[in-house]
Amino acid sequence: MEHFDVIIVGAGLSGIGAAYHLQTGAPKKSYAVLEGREAIGGTWDIFRYPGIRSDSDMYTLGYSFKPWREAKAIADGSSIRNYVCETARENGIDKNIRFSHQVKRASWSTPDARWTVEAEVGQEKRVVRYTCNFIYMCSGYYSYAGGYTPEFAGREDFKGEIVHPQKWPENLDYKNKRVVVIGSGATAVTLVPEMAKEAAQVVMLQRSPTYVVSRPGEDAFANWLRRNLPAKLAYGIARWRNVVMSLAFFKLARARPERVKKGLLKLIRKELGPDYDVQTHFTPRYNPWDQRLCLVPDNDLFTSLKSGRASVVTDHIERFTPTGILLKSGKEIAADIIVTATGLQVELLSNLEVSIDGAARPMARSMSYKGMMYSGVPNFASAFGYTNASWTLKADLTSEYVCRLLNFMDAHGYRQCMPVLNDPSVTEEPWLDFSSGYVQRAADILPRQGSKRPWKLYQNYILDLFTLRMGRVDDGVMEFSAPKGKAVAAEARESVAA
């Protein structure tokens, strides 16, 4: 059975970044990346719908160690995929990836201080096993098998095509067709202006509005920095500027929600004009940042609405009909193609089955430690990004911390680390403080967070920077042991002290 010091699960944005950090931060560690699909890129390889792009700027969505060099700050999906693949290729990470390895089970043995990882390989689902000392899950937060689609009455009656953005048909022809996009989130506001370029008419059908904010596709300040400063310095300045600005805006939204709401709606009215019904179509029932804001680069959504090639309808669906969608108001929208941009199906750790010393360990019962490890689960971490900022900001910090943790264990002769909740004053709270549908649907399968450090998620990059990059690894909550090598551990501690 092949053995590695670390097994990374997933070869997407997080997994490739994790491999880079491991190579540079803990270079003596052997590792393999197990990827369920046959390509690098994760999200940015799976989603191929028209207009697919980031909803975060690339100065923060990009890796801390690899400057983003293109002019567009809000990048298209293929550019991000190329960036991830280039990172893997430049650093030799691609040579350590095992493709078509769908990780299913992980079993921990305390006497051996190691995991046995089972994966199903290829279409025949041949089972292979590896052992490792540490598992680092970088598999994202949603099911790759398919997205979430509600049950729509009469779906089978519709004579046109129904597609979900996660399974976009390669040759879907929507030119001069009538298209209805169901949804109001990031995917919908991306699809509508892009499809409106060729479709006869595109309707964004939403049950309720989402906050939409526009910003330029290119960051003029960042591009000026790139022209006048060395690439890494320019990238670092732009990155920190955007981090601080986004964090300040989030804090303002939470502290003064009415003020921020008023400002956002004022900007939309300015774009769409005084006659547009902003109250109905762009005024949510919740406060800003109770759900993630939708980014519109270069006003593309508003431009398509003003041109008449796209429109927004706010109503509830009664049923699908042979020629479109009947609404509860009695109105019917004609359609040749219906796109169900209705969200993702959240999965915790890709539904990995975990057992510890022969006993099943449902991860949903665990409490999250520093947003990256789990109470009572040894030598196991996962990358999970911010809900209020770019995913990679937290993924980078998590990878740095994993390297610090591994190096600390080596220096002291430890073979096992495990966060242990021994503080009775810590109370449980939901893992994510978000009202988004995909979060609420997954409430029962997600772990919990605690009411105070280090169990609380602060969704604050600057605070996490101090905690994960500079804070103590042996914080009194993380317990270390050497199940099969106490003498070795004592000898290593004496060596370090000397």
Residue, then its C-alpha position, 0 to 999 in steps of 0.5 A: m500500500e503506497h504511503f504519503d505524509v500528506i494526501i490532498v483531496g482535490a485539484g482545484l483552486s484550493g488543492i493546487g494552492a495547498a500543494y504549493h504551500l506544502q512544497t515550500g512550507a514543509p518541503k520534506k513532506s511527501y504528498a499526493v493530490l487525489e482528484g475525482r475528475e480528469a482535469i485540474g481546476g475544480t469549479w473553474d473546469i466544471f462550470r462552462y456556461p456562457g459568461i462564467r466568471s469570478d464574482s471576486d477580484m483576482y487580486t484576492l481570488g488569486y494566490s498570495f504567491k502568484p501575481w495575477r498579471e492580466a488586465k481584467a480584475i473580474a476574470d472569465g472562467s477560462s482565464i482562471r482555469n488557465y491560471v490554476c493549471e499554470t500554477a500546477r505546471e510551473n511548480g511540478i504539482d501536476k506530476n503529483i496528481r492522481f486523476s479519476h480518484q474519487v475519495k470515499r472513505a478515510s479510517w484513522s488508526t491511533p496506534d499507527a497514527r495514520w489514515t487509510v484512504e480509499a478511493e474509487v478509480g475510473q468508471e469501473k470504480r476500482v477501489v485503491r487504498y493509500t495510507c498517510n499521516f495527514i489528510y487535507m481536504c480541498s474538495g470544495y463545498y458542493s456536489y460535483a454530481g449536479g446542482y440543486t433544482p426544486e421540484f417544478a410542477g409540470r416539468e415533464d410537459f415543457k417541450g423545450e430544453i431545460v438545463h442547469p448551469q452546472k451541466w451546461p450542454e456543450n452545443l446548446d444553441y440559444k441564438n434567436k431563442r426565448v430564454v428564461v433564467i430561473g434565479s437571482g444569484a451570481t449565476a443568473v446575473t452572469l448568464v442573463p447579459e451574456m445570453a442576451k447578446e444572441a438570444a431573442q429575449v432573456v427573462m430573469l425570473q426570480r422569486s425574490p430580489t438579490y442585492v446587485v452591485s456594479r464595479p469595473g471589470e478592470d481595476a485601473f489602480a491595480n493596472w497602474l501599479r503593474r505598469n510602474l512597479p515590480a509584479k509582486l509588489a504591485y500585486g501585494i499592494a492591490r491585494w491589500r487594498n482590496v482586502v481592506m476595502s471589502l472588509a470595511f464595506f462588510k463591516l459597514a453593511r453589518a453596522r449600518p444596514e439601512r445606510v448601505k441598502k439606501g446607497l446600493l439602491k441609489l446606484i441601481r436607480k442611477e443605472l436603470g433610470p427613474d421609471y424602472d421598478v427598482q422596489t420590486h425587482f432589486t430591493p431584497r427583503y433582507n439586509p446587505w450581506d445577510q446573503r452574498l452580494c451579486l457582482v455585475p462587472d461594467n454594468d453588463l446586466f443593467t445595460s442588457l435590461k436598458s436595451g430591452r434584450a433582457s428583463v426581470v420578472t419577480d413572481h412565483i412559479e405555478r407550473f411549467t407548461p408545454t410552451g413556457i412557465l405559468l406564474k402564480s399571478g396568472k401571467e405566462i412567460a413563453a420560452d424555448i429554453i429554461v435555465t434553472a440557475t437555482g443553486l448548488q447542492v452543498e456537500l460537507l467534505s465530498n460526503l467522505e465517510v470518516s471512521i476513527d479506530g473503527a467507529a464511524r465519525p459523522m463530521a456534522r457533529s464536530m465543532s469547527y476549530k479555526g474554521m479548518m479542523y474538527s473537534g475530536v478528529p486527528n491529523f485532518a484539515s479542510a480548506f473553506g473560504y470566506t463567505n464575505a470575501s474571496w475564497t483563496l484568502k482563507a485557503d492560503l492561510t489554512s495551507e500556511y497553518v497546516c505547514r506550521l502544524l506539520n513542522f511543529m509536530d516534526a520538531h517535537g516528535y509528535r505524530q498526532c494532533m487533534p483539537v479537543l473541546n474541553d471548555p464547557s462555556v463554549t456554546e454551539e452556533p451555526w457554522l455559517d451565519f448566512s440566510s442563503g438558500y443553499v446554506q439553510r438547506a445544508a444546515d443539518i450536514l454542516p459542522r458547528q462553530g463555537s461561541k468564542r475562540p478558537w472555535k468561532l468563525y470571524q469571517n475576518y481575513i486580518l484577524d485570521l492572518f494573526t491567528l493562523r500565520m502568527g498565533r501559537v500552534d500549541d494553544g492549549v486546545m490542540e492536543f499533541s501525542a506520539p501514540k507509537g513513539k513517546a521516547v522519540a518525542a521526548e528525545a526530539r524535545e530535548s534536541v529542540a531545547a538544546 
